[in-house]
Each structure stands twice: as structure tokens, then as C-alpha cells.
């Protein structure tokens, strides 16, 4: 497909600028901003892939901000809805997106962030546009397994449940999320496509001394934002049990609002000398490579990309069997151990067993590499193109 009327490099326009613009995109991606989150990274990678192949693209942003704005490829038009706080402006964003659909009416619109998904679905309904809206739900929407939810989360859940059926089709990063959508969202017979997230991290094993992890004792690493759903308290309690048998060190990579609580728990448990809160790093896969065990303690995931990255690094994995993703990535314990959520004893036992077992054999390493190949970006992109109904 030849690109028609290509947009100038980094062409930021507002809705008012579109009144006399005849450019018609094949697809519009709708995001809250161009930040550095996983969804933004995956969308911009896909946008770049499609743009290189001549697809006419609009990137619709609730707010024209974010560290990845410079990564938007030339020829992609950026629509700034000029809405500054997408979390508190769900209905405003719906009206703005409805106006965009009325003015432009792309063939397909796609989004993947909870509140933006709701705004997009409501906007599609208000505009009565013929644009096909495809929503990707990237995290669990079942609140039943989370005991700490607040009334605002219940209201959000109800808004999701009410708006999502207004979309035309859906994409889920795991088959568990796909099943959840079918059971909870009153979708009827609408199409739901399961597409695992792609492997974006690039890694080449290296020799020589460790650069990030101390070689003095066995190392356990966990990666993820410091938030409730990552459930670091369970990991810390499990680690306390491990220290009774083995002198290890735990590295936690990530930042978030739960840091003060995690720091307080570390002090209360008396394990400060054996735990490092490293903060956010860009090269987490190298920490995994230098560690003996990677642990995912989450109570919920949409996919669990860090589990896949740990396999790429060749690191043994212990993960909770949470909804959703880790069990699919590990092929039901073929490539790592699964433990129940919120169970420090089971987690500690699994980590100790993993530390005690021998390294993978050459044959096991070869089998693992063959398995990881199914998550390459090229395979992901082809599945996504088919799901979006694009013809290249």
C-alpha cells in the first residue's frame, strides 16, 4: 500500500487543524501520551513497523507529552487532543475522540490503556463512526482476586464493563485475559484475538566479571514497579525464610509509590544488609543474566514480559501462578517453577530448589532458545496486522 499525503516529520496538529485536512489514515492509535510505559513502547514499535511499510497512520494523544515523542517516526501525524489529565477526564476524552472520528474517520482505531479504552469506546458510540474500533486489554479486569481495591477502582471496573461492549473487536496479550473478556464483558460473539506480547529487549551474553551483581553470594532478582499488584511483601517474607538456609542477596529493580512501605518492611524483617532496592534501570535483563534466580511475585499480570526476558537471559525462573501470563510463558512449568500467589513458604521452597539444582544442559539451553523464538517481533507483528485487518 502506498502512503498517501504523508505527514511532515513530527507533525503535531490539533482537532481544529483537521477541519480542512483530507488525509485519511488507515489506522489511528489512541494513547494517553507518549510515555515510557510498556504499552507505549509496543505501540511505537508497531507504528514504526507499519510506517516503514507504507501504512498511513495517525497517533492520537490525549496529551502531547512523553519521553517517547522523539521516537515517533517521520510521516506519522500526531493528533493532540489537548487534554491534560486523562485519568480524570474520561468523558472529556470520549467527546474529543468522537470529534476526531467524525472529522477523520480512519479505517481502524486501536487503543490499549484502560481509561483510554473506555473513552475510545464511548467516543465511537457518540460519533456513530464507521471506523472499526479494536481494543487491547493488557491487564486483568477481574477485581475478585485483589483484596485491597478501593471504591474508585470499583467505579472504574463498572465503567469498563459498560463501555467495552461498544467496541468492535478485541485483542488480549494472554489467553487468560481473552477468557476473562469473554466471561465478564458481555461481548456476545464479538471477535477476541489472543496475541502474546513481543520480545522487545535485545541481549547478547557476555563473558568476564559481573558488572552489576555481587559474585560473593547467590543472587535473586525481581523486576517491576513498586506497586500493590507486584506484591513485594510476599517476596520479602519468602526471602527471610531463605536466609535461614542460604546467605543470598536480593535485588529489586523498579520504582513506585510503594517504596516507603517496602523499605519499612525490609527494616522490620531485619534483612537490610541482604536487600538492594536498585530503582529503575534500562538494562534489567543484564541484572537477570548475572543473577541465579529471577522471581515474579505478582498477584496479577497481563502477560509478564519480565518472565520472558529472564528466559532470554538464560536465568532460572520462579513465578506466581497469577492471572494472567506467567503460566503461558513458562509453558506450565516446563521452563520455570510456579507457586500460588501470596504464599511466602511455597515461594521460598521453590527458590531454594532452584538455587540447588544444576545449570541447564546444552540440550536444555538449545530447546529454550527454540521456544523463545516464538516470541520474536516479526511473528508478533504479522499476527497483529492480521488482527487489525490491515493489508500491506
N, C-alpha and C positions, 0 to 999 in steps of 0.2 A: 504494500500500500504506500503510495507517495504522500508525503506530508504536504498539506495544502496551507498556504498563507502562514508560514512558520512565524512564531512569535519572536521578537528580538530577544537577545540574551537577557535572562533575568527580568523579564517584562512583567513588572508589577502593575496591575490595573485594579480599579475599584468597580463596583457594580454600575456606577454612573458612567464609567468609560465604556461599558458594554452595549450601550443603547444603539450605537451605530456600527457595531463590530459584527461582521458577517462570518467570522471564523467559527467553524463548527468542529469541536473536538470529538474524537471517537470515544474518549473516556475522560471522566473527571474524577480525581482522587480528592477526598474531603478529609482534612485533618484539622485539629485544633491549632497547631503551629508546626514549625519545622524544627522541633527539639531533637534531643539526642536519645530518645527512648527507642525501645526495640521496634515498635510499630513504625515509627518514623524512619528508622534505618531500613526496614524491609520495604516500605513503600517507595523510598527514594531509590533503592536498588532496582526495584521493578520499573519505576518510572524511567530510569536511565536505560535499562534493558529495552524497554518498548520504544523509547525515543530514538535509540540507535537504529531501530528497525522501521522507522518512519511513521509511527503511530502519532496522531495529533492528540496532544494531552493538555488538559488544564489541571493545575494543582490549586484547589480551593482551600484557603486557610482562614479559620475564624479570626486569627490574629497574625499579622505579618511579622513574625518574630521567631527566634530559634537558632541554635548553633549550626544547623544544617542548611540554612538558607543558601550559603555559597555553594552547596553541593547540588542544588537544583540545576539540571543540565540546560544548556542553551537550547532555545526553541520551545521550551515548556512555559506556557503562560501561567503566571501566578495571580490568582484572584484573591484580593484582600477584602474579606467581609467587614473588616474594621470593628470586630467585636473583641473587646479586650479581656474578657474573663469567661471562657467557655463553660467553666464549672457552674457558674451562677446565672448563665444566660441561655439556658437550654431552648426556651421558646423564642427568644430573640434570634438565635442562630437558625432555628427552624424557619422563621419568616425570611431571613436573609438568604438561606439556601433555596427556599421556594422561589424567591425573586431571581436568583441565579438560574435555576432550572427553567423558569419562564422566559428569560432573556436568551439563553444559550441552547438549552435542551440537547445536551450531549447524548450520544447513543447509550452510554453506560455510565453510571456513577458508582463509586466504590468507597467505602469507609470502614474503619476498624477500631474506633475508640468509643467506649460505652456511651458517654453523653453525646458525642458527635453522631453516633449511630442513631440515637433517639431523635436528635434534631434533623438528621437526614430523612428518616422515615416520616416524621411529621411534615417536613418540608415537601417531600414528594407528594404526600396526601393533599396538602394545601394547594400546591401548584397544579395538580391534575396533569402533570407532565407525563409524556410517553417514555421518558428516559427509564431504562431498566436500572433499578437500584439493587445492588448486591452488597449486603452487609457481611463483614467478617467479625465474628465474635471470638476474641482471643483469650478470654479468661472465663472461669466458671461463673455462672449466673445463679447457681443454687446456693442460697444462704444457709441452708439447713445444717451444714457441717461446721459453720462458724459461730461460736458462742458469744463472740464479742461485738456483734453488729449493733448499730445504733438506729434510732428511728429514721434518720436521714437516709440510711442505706436501704431500709425497707421501702421508703418512698421512691428511691431511685429504682429499686427492683420492680416495683409496680409500674413505673413509667416505662421501663424497658419491656416489661411483659405486655403493656398496652400498645406500644409503638412498633415493636419489631415485626408483628404480622403484616404491617403496612408495606414492608419491603417485598421485592420480587423473588430474590434468591439469597442464599446464604453460603458462607464459607467458614469452616471451622479448622483450627490447627491440629486437632486431635479427634479421634473417633468418639471419645468420651464427651467432648464438647458438642459434637454433632448429635449424639444421642440425647444430651441434655436439652438442646434446642428443640428437638422433636417432642420431648415429653413435657416441656414447660411453657412453650411459647405459642401454642395454638396455631402452628404453622400449616396444618392441614397437609396437603400433598405437595407443598412447595419444595423446590429442589434445595438440598443441603449437601454441599460437597466437602469432604474431608481432605485437606491438603496439609501435610506436615510442614512446619516452618523450615526454611532452608538453612544450611550451614553457611554463615557469612564469614566466620573467623578463618583466617589463613594462618597456618602454623607449620614450621619446619623444625623437627627435632634438632637439638644441638648438643655437642659434647662439652666436656670441661666442667669446672666447678659450678655449683649452683649460684645463681645471681640474686635470687630473691628469698629463698628458703634456707634456713639453717640446716646444715648437714649433720649436726650433732645428735639429733634425735628424730624419731619418726614424725612426719608432718601430716596433719589433717587440714584440708582447706574447704571452705564454704564460700560461695559467691552469690550475691544478691542484695538488693536493697534492704536496709534495716527497717522492716515493717512487720506488722502483725502476722500476715499470711506466711511469711518465711519462717516463723516460729523458731527463732534462735534460742529462746529459753530451753526448749527440749534438747537441742544440741548441746547447750552448755551443761545441762544436768547430766546428759549422757557422757560428756567429756569428763565430768567429775568422777564418774564411775570408772571410766577408762584409766584415769590417772592412778587409781588404786592398784592397777596391774601393770601399767606401762608408763614410762616417762615420755610423754609426747608433747607436741606443740600444736595449737590450733590457730589457724589464720582465717580471719573472716574479712572478706573483701566486699565492700559496699558502704553506702551511706544512707541515712534516712532518719525520720523523726523518732525512731525507737532507740537511737544510740544512747541517750541518757539512761533509759531503763536497762539496756543491755550492759552498760558499764557498771550500773549499780548491782546487777545480778552477779556479774563476774567478781566484784569485790565481796559480795555476800558469800559466794561459794568459795572464796579464798583461792582462786585459780589465776590471779592476775599475771603471775610470772610465766604462765604457760599459754596465755591467750594474747594474740595481737589483733587489734581492730585496725586493719590496714587502711580502710577507707576505699573510695572509688579508684580503680585503676583501669587503664585501657588494655593492659596486657594480662588479663586474668588467666588466659589459657597457659601462659608461661609459669604462673604460680601453680596451676594444676599439674603441669608437666614435671615440676620439681617436687611435688608432694607425693605422699604414699597412698593417700585415700582422699577422694572427693566426696563430700556429703551434701545432700539436699534435704533439709529438714522441713520443707514446706507443708502447710495444711491444704494448700490448693495451688494449682498451676494451670495455665492454659496449654502449655506444651512442655516447658522445662528445657530451654535451649542450652543452659549451662551443663546439663547432663550429657547432651550430645557433644559439647565442646570438651568435656572431661574425657570422653571416649576418644575423641580426636587426639588429645594429648597423650593417650595411652595410659591414663590413670584409672585405677580401680574405683568403682562407684558404689556408694551406699545411698539409697534414696528412700524417702517415704513413699508408700503406695498411695499417693494423694490423687485427687481429681484435679487435673487430668494430664496425661502426657508421659510421665516417667516410665510407667509400665510398658507403654508402647515403644518408647525409645530403647529401653533395655530388653525388649522382646521377652517380657515376663521372666526376668531374672537370668536370661541366657548370658547377658553381658554385664550384670551387676546384681547387687542384693537390694531387695525391697523390704521395708519394715512398716508396721502400722504408724499412722500419724499420732503425735503426742504420746509416744511410748519411749521414754529415755532408756529403759532397760533393754528393750529389743534393739534400739539403735546402738547402744554401747556394745552389745554382744556381736552385732553384725560388723561393726567397725573393728573390733578385736580380731574376729575371724578373718577379716580381710587383710589386716596387718600381718597376721600369722601365715597366710597362705603364700606359696611360692609365686614368683613372677610368671606372667603368661609365657607359654611356649611359643616358638616361632610359628607353629601352625595356628595357634590361637590368635596371634597378632595378625597373621595374614587373613584369617576369617573375619576378624574385627574390621580390618581395612576394607574388605569387600562389602561388609554390612554398611559401613559408614558411607560408602559411595552412593547409596540410595538417597542420601540427603543432599546431594550436590545442587548448586543453584540452578544449573541448566535444567535438570529434571523438574525442580520446583517451578521454574518459570513456565515451562511448557504446560504443566498442569494448571497453572494459574491463568494462562492465556486461554486455555480451553474453557475454564470455569467462567471467565469473564465474557466469553463469546466473541473474542477478538479474532480477526482474520488478518494474518500477516502476509 
